[in-house]
């Protein structure tokens, strides 16, 4: 699910430093804070809860069209959990000992969804999902997620120095899942030495791009940007 990358953002003369932003506990439905580090921290899900039942006109985050609201992170999480319980669907995914396999699914409300298998020892590497929120649940086996409790600047950097204390890790077993907000940076791994894992993922709006990173200690480096044509 990768290909040659488009042009990368321009390097900056000094590494950007990303401050710590508190992250919710494991298996938590609310998304992480959705703003970049230069902006005030705002819980967008809490804002949505406060405006529920008022006369606020919803605006679709993917299209900007008023009057149409896309699925919330809670709805994405509910979808991936229900789909992960479909034993026949999970069993239909071919398993390859050499690499991940996947099946495109119909997600709720125009979201992008995937059923993915993970051979022992495989992983994604560090990446984010741009403006998309998302959720995933483990249908079989277990997956380890390493993530950053910080929001990275969206443009204008290539090397970033992470602040101390931004790292989070969680082990998700069969039936467990999590949701996340925009610009969530993480890597997902199957640490098992002998067992495949299978998971269900959903994103809204459909992924506009994936930014991939390398990491050495506290230094995160943007390596490439993938577009939908690179993985579909």
Secondary structure, DSSP 8 states (H G I E B T S, - for coil): ------------SS-EEE-------TT--S----S-TTS----HHHHHHHHTTSS---B-TTT--BT-----HHHHHHHHHHHHT-HHHHHTS---TTS-EEEEEE-GGG-EEEEEEE-TT-B--EEE-TT-EEEEEEEESEEEEEEESS---SSS-SEEEE-TT-EEEEEEETT-EEEE-TT--EEEE---SS--EEEEEEEES--SEEEEEEEETTEEEEEEEEEHHHH-
